[in-house]
Amino acid sequence: MQYGVLCLLPPAAMLIFALKTKKSFEALIFGTLIAYLIMYKAAFIGPWCDLLLSEISNADNQYILLLCGLFGGFIFLLREAKGTLGFSNLLSRFCKNERITMMMSVFLGIIIFVDDYLNIMTVGTCMKDVCDKRKVPRQALAYIIDSTGAPVCALIPFSTWVVFYSGVFIQEPGILNMGFSTGMSVYLKVLPYMFYPMTALLVVVLFACKLMPKLGKMKDAYTDLEKKEQTPEHPKMHNAPSVDIAMAGMSVDYPPENTNPGNILDFLIPIGILIGVTVATQDMMQAIILALASCMILYLPRKKMTFTRYVELFFAGFADILPVLAILLASFMIKTACGEMGLSEYVINLCVPYMNAKTLAAIIFVVIAVLTFVTSSFWGIEAVAVSIVVPLAIALDANVLLALGAVVSGGVFGSHACFYSDATVLSSATCEIDNMSHAVSQFPYVLISAALAVSGFLICGIFAL
């Protein structure tokens, strides 16, 4: 069934709710309820409950939720063993000031390019204590790791993003007719036209070098830090119901502040296993489980902790990440609800009459960016868009590779900018700050990057580059 302009109502209501209340989880649930009220009217409760159950039982969703939960336990173990403190102390010798600290964060974000989840959670864990010492707000760190997550994964052709897009590109008949034999060969040709990942990386480098001014809420974050209104602990605020560990039958405290320098190997060995296994197997689940096992082998014989303490800390860390999992689950629900209403198809078809060879790529980027921003659906929307964009570009005699670059760029924008995308939620969670605080503070820089990308697509379209 087609819902026409009504399909715009749920994401619009959700965004207004989020901006007004600064609540991510509640806004997402509100959006799904509006969508199902439109689709099912008074009988919406039953289908909405079915949606909740289907998203919980979805194997891909379970994978993401379990992965994030396991990483929460992993971080607690690293803290208790004083591994993060040892690594922080080492980096502090090189990161003498704010600029070097932020550039180090950018550098780490670039070299860990295999997967955006791995990138965000690893770099955030490595750098947040160093940033505290060098008076870098957690909002700035969250922006840096978010900007070197999906953008870097899209630009370096050895990541999970590349595997996905290569598979989508080569399935399109119009691409095969252009003489390409593999999806990777297509991706490498599209790479020079991925303007948003390039501009996002450029802007964050300028920001880290202090050549980009502090804007909006980011400026406020620096002001608050100077006034000492933020404590070094940065209380966890994930915009979701807090988890009372004691109520869950556990009496575990957060790992206490460490008074000795710690051993850097207690950090590097588990993190090295996490990264190495991910690179070798392309399976982060296997990697995080082996990293957790390495913590047990490394810490228990040396009496860093008892087995009981190991288990308690793991569950405490898992419970600590539950508010993040709630936001992710709600984002899966709104993604499905918008898909059932046909939001992507409606918006794309609405814009098709206004496209021509010169403006095609710029309009595609804007449309895909808006769709991914409001739905938090990235790869799903791109898979649909490619089957529409390629024939349209051929019919208009436009540059097909430029159009595909716009599709990928729009998806990267959504992953980076969406208030409740997995990348945004994980960036704020890893940095232990409020999700909306991170999303709003980075948004001016996101818009600058997007404006530069649109300019690139227009120039290439007009001059047939």
C-alpha positions in Angstrom: 0.0 0.0 0.0 1.2 3.5 -0.9 1.0 6.1 1.8 2.2 9.1 -0.2 3.1 12.2 1.8 2.0 10.5 5.0 5.2 8.4 5.0 7.1 11.6 5.8 5.2 12.2 9.0 6.9 9.5 11.3 10.5 10.7 10.6 9.5 14.3 10.9 7.6 13.8 14.2 10.6 11.7 15.5 13.2 14.4 14.7 11.1 17.2 16.2 10.6 15.0 19.3 14.3 14.3 19.5 15.4 17.9 19.1 12.8 19.2 21.6 13.4 16.6 24.3 17.1 15.6 23.6 15.9 12.0 24.0 16.9 9.5 21.4 15.3 6.3 22.5 11.9 7.8 23.3 11.9 9.7 20.0 12.6 6.5 18.0 9.7 4.7 19.8 7.4 7.6 19.2 8.3 7.5 15.5 7.5 3.8 15.2 4.2 4.3 17.0 3.2 7.2 14.6 4.1 5.0 11.6 2.1 2.0 12.8 -0.8 4.3 13.7 -0.9 5.5 10.1 -0.6 2.0 8.7 -3.0 0.1 11.0 -5.1 2.9 12.6 -6.8 1.7 15.8 -5.5 -1.8 15.5 -1.8 -0.7 15.5 -0.8 -2.2 18.9 -0.7 -5.9 17.7 1.4 -5.2 14.6 3.7 -2.9 16.6 4.4 -5.6 19.1 5.0 -8.0 16.2 7.6 -5.5 14.9 9.3 -5.4 18.2 9.5 -9.2 18.4 10.7 -9.5 14.8 13.5 -7.0 15.3 14.6 -8.8 18.5 14.6 -12.2 16.7 16.3 -10.9 13.6 19.7 -12.6 13.3 21.5 -9.6 12.0 20.2 -7.4 14.8 21.1 -10.0 17.4 24.6 -10.0 16.0 25.0 -6.3 16.4 23.4 -6.1 19.8 25.5 -9.0 21.2 28.7 -7.6 19.7 28.2 -4.3 21.4 27.3 -5.9 24.7 30.4 -8.1 24.6 32.5 -5.0 23.8 31.1 -3.3 26.9 32.3 -6.2 29.1 35.7 -6.1 27.3 36.2 -2.4 28.1 35.4 -3.0 31.8 38.0 -5.8 32.0 40.7 -3.6 30.3 40.0 -0.9 32.9 40.2 -3.2 35.9 43.5 -4.7 34.7 44.8 -1.1 34.3 45.6 -1.8 30.7 43.8 1.4 29.4 45.7 3.4 32.0 49.1 2.0 30.9 48.3 2.8 27.2 47.0 6.2 28.2 50.2 7.0 30.1 52.3 5.9 27.1 50.3 8.1 24.6 50.4 11.0 27.0 54.2 11.1 26.5 53.6 11.9 22.8 50.4 13.8 23.1 51.8 16.9 24.8 48.9 19.2 23.9 45.4 19.4 22.5 46.3 19.5 18.9 48.6 16.5 19.0 46.1 14.5 21.0 43.4 15.1 18.5 45.7 14.4 15.5 46.7 11.1 17.2 43.0 10.2 17.5 42.5 11.0 13.7 45.6 8.9 12.9 44.4 5.9 14.9 41.0 6.2 13.3 42.6 6.0 9.8 44.8 3.0 10.4 42.0 0.9 12.0 39.9 0.9 8.8 38.7 -2.7 8.7 35.2 -2.0 10.2 33.6 1.1 11.5 32.4 -0.6 14.7 36.0 -1.8 15.4 37.3 1.6 14.5 35.0 3.6 16.8 35.1 1.3 19.8 38.9 0.7 19.7 40.0 4.3 19.1 37.5 5.7 21.7 38.7 3.2 24.3 42.3 4.1 23.5 42.0 7.9 23.5 39.4 9.1 26.0 41.7 9.1 29.0 44.4 10.9 27.1 41.8 13.5 25.9 40.8 14.0 29.6 44.4 14.7 30.5 44.9 17.2 27.7 41.6 19.0 28.2 39.9 17.8 25.0 36.1 17.5 25.5 34.7 14.1 25.0 32.4 15.7 22.4 35.4 16.5 20.3 36.7 12.9 20.6 33.3 11.5 19.7 33.2 13.7 16.6 36.7 12.6 15.5 36.0 8.8 15.9 32.6 9.2 14.2 34.3 11.0 11.3 37.0 8.4 10.9 34.6 5.5 11.2 32.4 5.1 8.1 34.3 7.7 5.9 37.6 5.9 6.3 36.0 2.5 5.8 34.5 3.8 2.5 37.7 5.3 1.2 40.1 2.4 1.9 39.1 -0.6 -0.3 39.8 -3.3 2.3 36.8 -2.9 4.6 33.3 -4.4 5.3 31.8 -1.4 3.5 33.7 -2.2 0.3 32.6 -5.8 0.4 28.9 -4.7 0.6 29.0 -2.1 -2.1 31.1 -4.3 -4.5 28.4 -7.0 -4.3 25.6 -4.5 -4.9 27.3 -2.8 -7.9 28.1 -6.0 -9.8 24.6 -7.3 -9.6 23.2 -4.3 -11.6 22.8 -5.2 -15.3 23.8 -1.7 -16.5 27.1 -2.0 -14.7 27.9 -5.4 -16.4 27.1 -3.8 -19.8 29.8 -1.2 -19.1 32.4 -4.0 -19.3 33.2 -4.5 -15.6 33.9 -8.1 -14.5 34.1 -7.7 -10.7 32.5 -5.5 -8.1 35.9 -4.4 -6.8 36.9 -3.0 -10.2 33.7 -1.0 -10.2 34.3 0.3 -6.6 37.9 1.4 -7.5 36.5 3.5 -10.4 33.8 5.0 -8.1 36.3 5.8 -5.4 37.5 9.2 -6.8 33.8 10.4 -6.7 33.1 9.6 -3.1 33.2 13.3 -2.1 31.5 13.1 1.2 33.9 10.7 2.8 36.7 12.9 1.5 35.3 16.1 2.8 34.3 14.6 6.1 37.9 13.5 6.6 39.3 16.8 5.4 37.1 18.8 7.8 37.9 16.6 10.8 41.7 16.9 10.1 41.3 20.7 9.9 39.4 20.5 13.2 42.1 18.4 14.9 44.8 20.8 13.6 42.7 23.7 15.1 42.3 25.3 11.7 38.6 24.9 11.8 36.8 27.1 14.4 34.8 25.6 17.2 31.1 26.0 16.3 27.7 25.6 18.0 27.5 23.1 20.8 31.2 22.1 20.2 32.2 25.6 21.3 29.9 25.2 24.4 31.6 21.9 25.2 35.0 23.6 25.3 33.6 26.5 27.3 32.1 24.1 29.9 35.4 22.2 30.2 37.3 25.5 30.8 34.8 26.3 33.5 35.3 22.9 35.0 31.6 22.1 34.7 32.5 18.7 33.3 34.2 16.3 35.6 36.9 13.9 34.3 34.6 11.0 34.8 32.0 12.3 32.3 28.9 10.6 33.7 27.2 8.2 31.4 24.1 9.6 29.8 22.8 7.5 26.9 19.2 8.9 26.7 17.7 5.6 27.6 16.6 4.1 30.9 19.6 3.6 33.2 20.6 0.1 34.3 20.7 -0.6 38.0 23.2 -3.4 38.3 22.1 -4.2 41.9 18.5 -4.7 40.7 19.9 -7.2 38.2 21.3 -9.3 41.0 24.8 -8.0 40.8 26.8 -5.9 43.3 29.6 -4.9 41.0 30.9 -1.4 41.1 32.5 0.4 38.2 36.3 -0.3 38.0 37.9 2.0 40.6 40.3 4.7 39.7 43.8 3.3 39.3 46.7 4.6 41.3 49.6 2.9 39.6 50.7 3.3 35.9 49.5 -0.1 34.8 51.1 -2.4 32.2 50.6 -1.5 28.6 50.7 -5.1 27.5 47.5 -5.7 29.4 45.9 -3.4 26.8 47.9 -4.0 23.7 47.7 -7.8 23.7 43.8 -8.1 23.9 43.4 -5.1 21.5 45.9 -6.6 19.1 44.1 -9.9 19.1 40.8 -8.1 18.5 42.2 -6.2 15.5 44.2 -9.1 14.2 41.5 -11.7 14.3 39.0 -9.2 12.7 41.4 -8.6 9.8 42.1 -12.3 9.3 38.6 -13.6 9.6 36.4 -10.6 8.8 34.3 -11.7 11.8 34.2 -9.3 14.8 32.2 -11.7 16.9 34.9 -14.3 16.8 37.5 -11.6 17.4 35.8 -10.1 20.5 35.3 -13.6 22.0 39.0 -14.5 21.5 39.9 -11.1 23.0 37.8 -11.8 26.0 39.4 -15.2 26.4 42.9 -13.5 26.1 41.9 -11.3 29.0 41.2 -14.3 31.1 44.5 -16.0 30.2 46.5 -12.8 30.7 44.9 -11.5 33.9 43.9 -14.5 36.1 47.3 -16.3 36.4 48.9 -12.9 37.3 46.3 -12.2 39.9 45.1 -9.1 38.2 41.6 -10.3 39.2 39.9 -13.5 40.3 37.7 -15.6 38.1 34.6 -14.4 40.0 35.7 -10.8 39.6 36.3 -11.4 35.9 32.7 -12.7 35.4 31.2 -9.9 37.5 33.0 -7.2 35.6 32.0 -8.8 32.3 28.3 -8.7 33.2 28.6 -5.2 34.7 30.1 -4.0 31.4 27.4 -5.7 29.4 24.7 -4.2 31.6 26.4 -0.8 31.3 25.9 -0.9 27.5 22.2 -1.9 27.7 20.9 1.7 27.2 22.9 1.8 24.0 21.4 -1.5 22.8 17.9 -0.1 23.5 18.6 2.9 21.2 20.0 0.5 18.5 16.9 -1.8 18.8 14.6 1.2 18.4 16.6 2.4 15.4 16.1 -1.0 13.8 12.3 -0.7 14.4 12.0 2.8 12.8 14.1 1.6 9.8 11.7 -1.3 9.2 8.6 0.9 9.8 9.8 3.5 7.2 10.6 0.7 4.8 7.1 -0.8 5.2 5.6 2.7 4.4 7.8 2.9 1.2 9.6 6.1 2.3 12.7 5.6 0.1 10.8 4.8 -3.1 8.4 7.7 -2.5 11.1 10.3 -2.0 13.3 9.0 -4.9 10.4 8.9 -7.3 9.4 12.4 -6.1 12.8 13.8 -7.1 13.3 11.9 -10.4 11.4 14.5 -12.6 13.8 17.2 -11.5 17.0 15.4 -12.4 19.2 15.9 -15.5 22.7 14.8 -16.4 24.3 17.9 -14.8 22.4 17.8 -11.5 21.8 14.1 -11.1 24.7 13.3 -8.8 24.1 16.3 -6.5 20.4 15.5 -6.2 21.1 11.8 -5.6 23.5 12.6 -2.8 21.1 15.0 -1.1 18.2 12.5 -1.4 20.1 9.5 -0.2 21.6 11.7 2.6 18.2 12.8 3.8 16.7 9.3 3.6 19.6 7.7 5.6 19.5 10.6 8.1 15.9 10.2 8.9 15.7 6.4 8.8 19.2 5.3 9.9 19.0 2.7 7.1 22.2 2.9 5.1 23.0 -0.2 3.2 19.3 -1.1 2.7 18.5 2.3 1.1 21.7 2.2 -1.1 20.8 -1.3 -2.4 17.4 0.0 -3.5 18.9 3.3 -4.8 21.5 1.6 -7.0 18.8 -0.3 -9.0 17.1 3.1 -9.7 20.1 5.3 -10.1 22.1 3.2 -12.7 19.3 3.0 -15.3 18.4 6.6 -14.7 22.0 7.8 -15.2 22.3 5.7 -18.4 19.0 7.1 -19.7 20.1 10.7 -19.0 23.6 10.0 -20.5 25.1 11.0 -17.2 28.3 9.8 -15.5 27.2 6.5 -13.9 30.4 6.3 -11.8 29.7 9.8 -10.4 26.1 8.8 -9.6 27.3 5.7 -7.7 29.8 7.9 -5.8 26.8 10.0 -4.8 25.0 7.0 -3.5 27.9 5.8 -1.4 28.5 9.4 -0.2 24.8 9.7 0.9 25.1 6.5 2.9 28.3 7.6 4.6 26.6 10.9 5.5 23.7 9.0 7.1 26.0 6.8 9.1 28.0 9.8 10.3 25.2 12.4 10.8 22.0 10.5 11.9 21.3 11.2 15.5 20.5 7.5 16.2 22.7 5.6 13.7 24.8 2.8 15.1 28.0 4.8 14.5 26.7 7.9 16.3 25.3 5.9 19.2 28.5 3.8 19.6 30.7 7.0 19.3 28.8 8.6 22.2 28.7 5.4 24.2 32.4 4.7 23.8 33.2 8.3 24.9 30.7 8.0 27.7 28.7 11.1 26.8 25.1 11.9 26.0 24.1 10.7 22.6 22.3 13.9 21.6 25.1 16.0 22.9 27.5 14.2 20.5 25.0 14.3 17.6 24.3 18.0 17.9 27.9 19.1 18.6 29.2 17.5 15.5 26.3 18.6 13.2 27.8 21.9 12.0 30.9 20.1 10.8 28.7 17.5 9.1 26.8 20.2 7.3 30.1 21.9 6.1 31.3 18.5 4.8 28.0 17.9 3.0 28.0 21.4 1.4 31.5 20.7 0.1 30.4 17.3 -1.3 27.4 18.8 -3.0 29.8 21.4 -4.6 32.0 18.6 -5.9 29.1 16.7 -7.4 27.8 19.8 -9.1 31.2 20.7 -10.6 31.7 17.2 -11.9 28.2 17.1 -13.3 28.3 20.5 -15.0 31.8 20.0 -16.5 31.2 16.3 -17.3 34.2 15.2 -15.3 
